[in-house]
Amino acid sequence: MLPQPQVETEHDRTLHRLDDILGHGFALIALTPEPEKAFQGLPELPFEKSLGLKRICITPRYYNAFPAAPDASITVRDVAGDFEKHTQATDVWLLVRPDRYVMACIPRNSPQATIAELNRLLGMDS
């Protein structure tokens, strides 16, 4: 289950629970100190549109959420470091289901096999 830390938005510096930022659908989360590179190297996701995937960039506690990630719906900062502490997800993208369970960890250094398996599981490879 995904932790629900307090996060700060990049636009107006307001505090929110991550759950409020995620909304009601699927999300792809990148935890990185370099938001401008949050989704760099991510291949095309054939299931992104059908899942209504929302891309979220989370910067660690001691990093500024600026500049915002160019390929993200929103960029936020992990205020107390709780997300980073509980997920240690700096080398993966997290595919999160609407019920807030992590469906997959997509490795940043070799995402193709995981994406191919997700395509198969989601019925997108036909």
Buried (B, 14 or more C-beta within 10 A) or exposed (E): EBBBBBBBBBEEEEEBEBEEBBBEEBBBBBBBBEBBBBBEEBEEBBBBEEBEBBBBBBBBBEBEBEEBBEBBBBBBBBBEEBBBEBBEBEEBBBBBBBEBEBBBBBBBEEBEEBBBEBBEEBEBEE
